[in-house]
Amino acid sequence: MWKIVLPGISMIGVTYAFARYSFGLFLPNISSDLNLSESQAGYVGSAAYLAYTAALITASIFISKSGARHIVLLSGVTAILGMLGMAASPNFIILLLSAFVAGLGSGWISPAFSQIVVQSLTPDLQDKGNTWINTGTSVGIVLTGPAVLLFSEQWRWGYVLFAVLAFGSVWWNAAALTNKTEDSAAPARLKFGKKLLMDARFLIIASIGIGLASSIYWTFSRSYVTMVHDNTTAESAVFWIIMGAAGILGGIAGATISKLGLAKSYRLGMLTLSASLFVLTLPYQASIYLSAVLFGISFIFMTGLIIVWGTRQFPDSPFIGVSIAFFSLGIGQSIGSVIAGLLIDGTSFPFAFIAFSIAGALFVFCKIKISENKA
């Protein structure tokens, strides 16, 4: 199992943590060097999300035609090219285009690896394999924290370092993922349509809820700890690293689902995610780090859970279920970030986080059901 899982973890870390999430950590210095306005910085972030969305929409087509292995490697290559472009960006336009290229891999990689897992692992190991591979985001986040502290003023070299590490990951995956394995199970083709979406309706609702509840944390948690809790830049970086390290424990999702079942695991994870938002509002330094631990574990746990759910929903074409789940997650995050910003401007940080905590808790009552579907 680990011959597939470990290179998978590294590629998830490259495409998510390095190529997408590190931009927010480097943003103050990038804005200073390139004279970016807040709106321009927002456009760059939106470009990465647009690329992520476009990649999710096209993932099933590309995987069906080219095979999952090729899409995994393509994901790594676009991350490398995008990060090198960002490192060399002389202005806003080049940075924007590079961020778009860098963001493509994050949309392709999870659907592609879900197919690799089905083709490479026995059924009893597939849930564990998928959820451990998903922890790559957390592993990457743990590495981006120290990189930001070391390269905060030399952010271009930070991206060069990430690109070098990404090249190593691509080489590792090229060696570990063989065409022979891929040929053993050709993915079935399903047509996107009303019936397919109806089959996945509960997965879609749950994924939107996870995205909505987590959006305020990804976008505003570092601002919260610096502006409300008066943490220094170094302390906020430690907060980020703790969150990433805790997320690695989210890899237990597969084993938890096997013991508790999908429904109980979902509700446990959603309650923990909601609790992490509330705990951040408590006026204690220890609560900051407790919140980071709870959020790190629960977010990776829940994204691992919807991978398992999507895979079970479409067992012959797991990449379709994962694409739908992550696309819905992205919708929730996009809508949630806008609402969170408006709510913070109109009220306060604590009020907004408590409101999102309550909203997340309401999604605990989402129905968990896998509808039968036919290719």
Steps between C-alpha positions, in 0.01 A plus 500: 500500500766749600675471162198685363405706805834668574560644150131596502544694824793686349306595185196620696736714711657649186175585322305626801736635765787617279327611181177641652502569872853645527395812307305632799800451727738682264242766406623794714846488344370425150268802522785720617742393225249514214296794635180300501177654621265295719267449204786378279607255771139381510500447124813284527334288767187475285709388202627202699144412603379536139774263386404254775137511387584463131726205576229324704253544214743353247650232727260220405549566127880507521521194725270300271703592192859517629497283812539595866880460504552760229269747676689454829825586324338788311379640833857507628636658181245784506584563867870526413443732203258716695726541802804580283286757320399654832863506613598690185193727483595863424142627522138429586402346164777238499428418863130457421565265207757302700260460791241363257745241363613408852140446611408250228668203666297532819181436302633199309701321767233370742271350231802347327637341817159365596513306173860390564398365842214294354734359236790431735361398841272222616149610609579463871788750470339759271333716767820515704709568191278788386483668840875474567583641157267790583722595797757627251342844535592503869851368439552779249359762738746389769783564252368835375496649851880484555556598135305821555710582806824432308403658167241762597707782350646279223166350399622434145760255632227339708309419183818373333552263795140380470548442126812290565312291756213467253738368234614233744138405566423470127803276452394285798144461371619421148703211643233378745194515275532260211297471180470127569298568813282749320414259222360255755178694547366728232269768644138486397351799327200673656302784347459812708130578524201547727493137615870496590464822701187367671687184596770717658270764652577416864873494427467841333311654794742360757804615301359852464445505876860397570625767260275767651598427860873479425517807274516757778788313663713469185444864409494684831650285779851650471349848495298406808801387703705807404228766526285366785750291700795735415727216388827582326582381148716222644222392740247494216742285297522257794118497508503408129759224550304349791187498286687315225662252735166419662348444158728202445295323768200549272635201312318282752179576309514173307537289815234707682250456217563124507417488872225761537351509153474793260208679671640500856846592375356794304309635799798461732725683255249779435449564871878516554541740206227726639653485848838614365342828384340566837814413698698764307273769646588413860726766661791270583831437322464127549164509320675621183713188480216271607292649219783439251522135608123447476474670161804326354376155596135558409553668162734230370275237656194642324667541161621143532146395585348656187768327291388168650135598452555603138694180431221285644236701315664427164711186555566445129601865440616633839658809344150625410379480860815670630473773235139570598588503872794737466318727255216529755756560775647784293156655448443499874840656565448768237157601628612473862804726452282779359241467777773486765665817373170689496409370844837599649475849348145541629547351846825358640740208470360311804137541387580376149690194623223408744239542225695271268545251784122483544446474123748213480329319786169514311651294218536214749138421413580448130377160382781252432395261227666336201249469216533218253616602154581323178761578241 
